[in-house]
Amino acid sequence: MKRQSKKSVEVQTKYGKHVCLFEPDDQEGYIVTVPGLPGTVTWGKTTAQAKKMAQEAIELCVECLARETLMLKKKTTKGLMRLSVA
């Protein structure tokens, strides 16, 4: 049976919808990449499993990026004072 080529699918997460690319692999599963979050890649045996794995990968990536951004903000504002001019 011939497998499909890459397919674009929207995956709903708790942080909104994200476009994912589902590509059949040689092991009869699907490799999923997320163009909006470079480096986010996962795999699933079925499209349903791949979609669930993509949802989890996206949520983890967004949470890590948010945590890193918060830590960076804390480091760059540490030691600064706020002055008011009357």
N, C-alpha and C positions, 0 to 999 in steps of 0.2 A: 504494500500500500504506500503510495507516494505521500510524503508529509508536506505540509504547507511551509511557505517561507515566513519571514518575520511578520508579526502581526502587532499592530498598535492597539493597546487596551487601556482604558481609564480604570484606575484602581482607587477606590474610596478608602481614605484613612481618617483617623480622628483629626488630622490636620488638613483635610481637604482632598480633592481629587488630584491624582498624579498620572501622567501618561507613562506607560511602561511598554517596552518592546519585548514580545514573546517570540523566541526563536527555537524551533525544534532542534534537538541535539541528536547525536548518534546513539545515545543510550535510551531512546524512546521517552525522553522527558523534555522539559522546556527550560531554557536559560532565559532569565528575565533581567533586563537592564532598565535603569531609570535615567533617561537623558537629563532631566532637571536636577538630578543629584548625582553628579559624576562619581564613579567608584561604587555605586550601589548596584550590586549584582546578586542574584539568588537563583535557585533551581527548584523545580518540582516535577514529580513523575507525571502528573496530570495537569491540565490547565487550571483546574480548581485548586489543587495544592500549590501550584506555582503562583497563583493570584494571592493566596493566603500568605505564602512566604514573602511575596513582594510587599504586601501590606505591612507585615512585621518589620521587614528590612527598612522600608521608608520611615516608619514611625521611630525606629531606633536611630536612624541617621538624623532625622529632624531633631530628636531629643538631644543627641550628642552635639550637634551643631549649636543648639540653643545654649547648652551647658558651657561649651567652649566660648561662645560669645559673651556670656555673662561673666565668666572667669576673666576674660580679656578686659572687659569693661572695669572690673574691680581692680585689676592690676594697673590700668592706665589712669584711674582716678585716685588711687591710693596716694595720700600725702598732699593732695591739692586742697586748698582752702577756698571757700566761697566768700567773696567780698561784695559788699553793697555800697554803692556810691549814692549819697543823698544830694 
